[in-house]
Amino acid sequence: MIKTRVIRINPLGENALEVGEIAAALLGGAIAAYPTETFYALGAAAFSKKAVERIYRLKKRDASKPLSVISSDLDMVREISASLPPSFMALAGEFWPGPLTLVLPAAAGVPEFLLGPGRTIAVRIPPLPWLRALVRETGEPVTATSANLSGERELADPAEVSALFNGKVELIVAGGPAPGGLPSTIVDLTADRPRILREGKIPAGRIQAILHP
């Protein structure tokens, strides 16, 4: 049993002190449940194999399903991407920061345990300023898989997250209820043509309107 610490934040505020604490914990190998613009997520420093493997065990997630990550800014996205496909700037320019996850060809230095099929990485830039600040402070992407058991519904209520993960993760970042609704929309940009893998908060029609104006 792990001693779980609760850190309270204002999800719309800067939370500089709290961000520093959370980043230090993640860099020390901790896992944090935290609120996003959709649901609560499980966060680890994405380049920590040990922490990422713990998330798979906690969620009972199939090891063949890669975890998505969040980035602080476009510079970090460029660091983890081998190339940015032609449609990238159109979609990122319209929907980032926001609930759009883009699957990109991964850079050579991205660890194997983060990669999807064909050496890909799934990334988004979240709209919450404190969350971007957290990733910036951590200095590497942070995992953004939903804080639930694999195959079960996503959780927006911090009390439900606490009931599920208290004693199993080092930190619960309590920022009140997450917005819920739908998860991020996922678009694969690694094939010849962009492909919507999951329609979520951003409707497919809006994606298509940007890709085919």
N, C-alpha and C positions, 0 to 999 in steps of 0.2 A: 504494500500500500504506500502510495506517494503522498506526501503532505502537499495538498493543493492550496495555493495562495490565490485569493481573489483581489484583482486590481480594478478599481472602479474608474471609468473614464466618462467624459462627455463626448459622445460619438461625433458631435459636430464641432468640438473644440480642438485646440492644439495639443493639450496633454503632454507637454514637453517632458516633464519629470517622469510620468508614467511610461512614455515611449522609450526613454532611456533605460528604465528598469526592465521593460519587456524585451528590448533588443539585447541587453546584456544576458538575460536568461536564455534567449534563443541561441545566442552564440555559445553559451555554455552547454548546449545540448537539450534544453528544455522544450516541451511542447506546450502551446497555448491554445485554448479555445477562445475565439475572438469574433466580434460582430463585423459583418461586411455590409455592403449595400443590398444584399439579398438575404442570406441566412448567416448563422454562426458557422465558422470554419475552424479547422485544426491547422495550426501554424507551427512549422519548424523551419530553422535555417535550411534552405533547400539543398545546400551542398553537404549537409551532414548525413551521411549514409545511415548511421546508427539511429538518428532521430526520425528520418523518413521511414526506415524499416519499422520503428515503433508505431508510427501512424498506421501502417498497413495492418499490424497486429491488433491495434486498438479498434480499428474499424471492421476487422475481419474481411479486408478487401483483397480481391484477387491480385496477386503480384504482377499479373500481365496488364493491369489497368494503370496507366501512368497518372500521377498526381499533377493537377494544374498548379501554377504558381502566380503570384502577384509581383509586379515590378513597381519601382518608385517613379520611373520616368522612361522616356524613349531611349535615353543613353544606355540604361540598364538592359532594355529590350535588345538593343543593338549588340550589346556585349554577349548575350546568350544566344543570338541568332546567327546562323551562317550567312543568311541573306534575307532581305525583305522583299517579298514578291510584289509585283506591280500594283496589286489591289490593296496592299497593306496600308499605304498612306491615306487612301480614300476612306477606308473603314476606320482606321485609327483616328484620323482627323475629324471624323463625324461623331464617333461614339466613345472615344477615350477622353478623359477618364470615365469609365462606366462599365456596366455589366456585359461586356463583350469579351469573350475569351478567343484568342486567335492561335491557331496551331501553325507553328513556323518551323522551318528547318533549323535544327539546333547547331550551335557553334561547336567546334572540335573540343573545347574545354569543358563542356557540360557533362557532368557525371552520367554514366550509363544508367544508373538506377532512377534517373529522372526522365529518361527518354521514352517516347512513344514509338510506335511502329515507324520504320524508315528514318530513325534518328530525328525525331521531332520533339518539340517542346510546346506546351500549351500555356499561354500567358495572358494576363490582362493588367491594366493599370486601374486601380479602384478609385472611385470619386471621393472617398473620405480622406480629407487632408491628414488626419492623424495616422491613418494606415499607410499612406505613401511615406510619411515621415518615419514610420517604424521600419519600413523596408530600406529606406535611405540610411537610417542609423545602423541597421543590421549589416548593410554593405553587400548584401546578396539577396536574390529572390527569396520569398517566403511561401511555403506551401499554402494552398487555399482550398483544399478538399473540404467538403461539408462535414460538420461536426455531428456525425450520426454513425449508425452501423450500416455497413454496405447493404444496399437494397432497400433500406427503410427510408421513411420520409425525412426531408431536411428539417432542421430545428431553427426556429426564430426566437423562441422563448428562453432567456438565460436560465430560468429555473429548471427547464427540461434538460438543458445542456449540462447544468451542474449535477442533476440527478444521475445522468449517464456517465459523466467523466470525472466527478469528484473522487479523489484518491487514485486517479489513473493518469492525470496530467499535472504538470507543475503549476500552471497558471490558468485561471479563468478570467478573461478580460470582460468585465460586466459593463455593458453600455446600454442597458435596457433592451427592449425587444428589437430585433432586427426587422426590416420592412417585410420580409417574407414574400409571398406571391409566387414568383417564378425564379429559377436560378438564372445564371448568366447564359446568354446565347453563345454557342460554340461554332466557329467557322474555321474549316481547314483550308489554309492557303498554300499547302504544299503540292497539290496536284495541278494539272494543267488549268483547271478552272476552280474557283472557290466553291466549297461545298459546305452547306449548313449541316453540322453533325447533331446539333440539338437546338431546337427553337426554345428560347427562354424569354427573359424580360424584354429583349429587343425583338419585335416581330420579324418574321422572315421577309415580309413585304418591304420593311424599311431597309433591310440589308440589300435586297434585290434592287431597290430604287437607287441605292448608292453605286452598286456594281454595274447597273445597266440604266444610266440616266436617260 
